[in-house]
Amino acid sequence: GPYVRRLSLSWQARISAVLGYSDRAVTLLQRAHEAGLGYGVWLDIDPDLAPINGHPGFEEFRRPKR
C-alpha cells in the first residue's frame, strides 16, 4: 500500500544520493512526500542524504512549508 510505496521511494532516493544521482534523489524524495512521507529532522541527519546537501532542489525540499 501507500506505506510501502513511500518507504520504497525514500530508500531509492537514499541510494541515488549515495551513487551521486542528486537530481534523481531529490525527485524521488518529492515523490515519496507526495505519497505521504513526512518531513523531519531525519532529512538533516540521514548520512545517506549528505551527498545532496547544498543541492538547490534538496534545499528547497527541506525548507519549511507554510
C-alpha positions as CSV (number, residue, x, y, z in Angstrom):
1,G,0.0,0.0,0.0
2,P,1.0,3.7,0.4
3,Y,3.3,3.0,3.3
4,V,5.4,0.6,1.3
5,R,5.4,2.9,-1.7
6,R,6.7,5.9,0.3
7,L,9.3,3.8,2.0
8,S,10.5,2.3,-1.3
9,L,10.7,5.8,-2.8
10,S,12.6,7.1,0.2
11,W,15.2,4.2,0.0
12,Q,15.5,4.7,-3.7
13,A,16.3,8.4,-3.0
14,R,18.9,7.5,-0.5
15,I,20.6,5.0,-2.9
16,S,20.5,7.6,-5.7
17,A,22.1,10.2,-3.4
18,V,24.9,7.9,-2.4
19,L,25.6,7.0,-6.0
20,G,25.8,10.7,-7.0
21,Y,22.5,11.0,-8.8
22,S,21.4,14.2,-7.0
23,D,18.6,15.3,-9.3
24,R,17.1,11.8,-9.2
25,A,17.4,11.6,-5.4
26,V,15.5,14.9,-5.0
27,T,12.8,13.8,-7.4
28,L,12.3,10.6,-5.5
29,L,12.1,12.4,-2.2
30,Q,9.5,14.7,-3.6
31,R,7.5,11.7,-4.9
32,A,7.9,10.0,-1.5
33,H,6.5,13.1,0.2
34,E,3.6,13.1,-2.3
35,A,2.9,9.5,-1.2
36,G,2.8,10.5,2.4
37,L,6.4,10.6,3.6
38,G,6.7,13.3,6.3
39,Y,9.3,16.0,6.8
40,G,11.5,15.9,9.9
41,V,14.9,16.2,11.3
42,W,15.8,12.9,9.6
43,L,16.4,15.0,6.4
44,D,19.2,16.8,8.2
45,I,20.9,13.9,9.9
46,D,20.5,11.0,7.5
47,P,24.1,10.2,6.3
48,D,22.8,8.7,3.1
49,L,21.4,12.2,2.1
50,A,24.6,14.0,3.0
51,P,25.8,13.9,-0.6
52,I,22.9,16.1,-1.7
53,N,23.3,18.8,0.9
54,G,23.6,22.0,-0.9
55,H,21.7,20.8,-4.0
56,P,19.2,23.6,-4.8
57,G,16.3,21.1,-5.1
58,F,17.1,19.4,-1.8
59,E,17.4,22.8,0.0
60,E,14.0,23.8,-1.4
61,F,12.5,20.5,-0.4
62,R,13.9,20.8,3.2
63,R,12.7,24.4,3.6
64,P,9.8,24.7,6.0
65,K,6.4,24.9,4.2
66,R,3.6,27.0,5.5
